[in-house]
Amino acid sequence: MTEFRVCPLAELAEGKPHGTEVDGTPVVLVRLGERVHALRDVCSHAEVTLSDGGEVSDGAIECWLHGAGFDLCTGEPLTPPASEPIDVYAVSVREGEVYVDPATPTNR
């Protein structure tokens, strides 16, 4: 497991997608309370970045282009037109810093 420091936890706004790149992988971070979710920042339906205007509600992120929704914990598609899941990555928060391991998706 190779973790990369991404950003301070305080930099992540509650419930707002935050796009970044971790070791060459596009990642969207979503903070809900003290928990942070990390998913591949690419909609499996339209190949657009989820962090560019995606909405977060009820434990899901919705693609801004066609409204495809994905579960933040599993990456599973919740609403059409998406039918394929997106990768979910391991996240840890230590001493106020967010770390992500993009090498091995946790949902594959």
Secondary structure as UniProt FT lines:
FT   STRAND          4..8
FT   HELIX           9..11
FT   STRAND          18..22
FT   TURN            23..24
FT   STRAND          25..32
FT   TURN            33..34
FT   STRAND          35..40
FT   TURN            44..46
FT   TURN            50..53
FT   STRAND          55..57
FT   TURN            58..59
FT   STRAND          60..62
FT   TURN            64..66
FT   STRAND          69..71
FT   TURN            72..74
FT   STRAND          77..79
FT   TURN            80..81
FT   STRAND          88..94
FT   TURN            95..96
FT   STRAND          97..101
FT   TURN            106..107
//
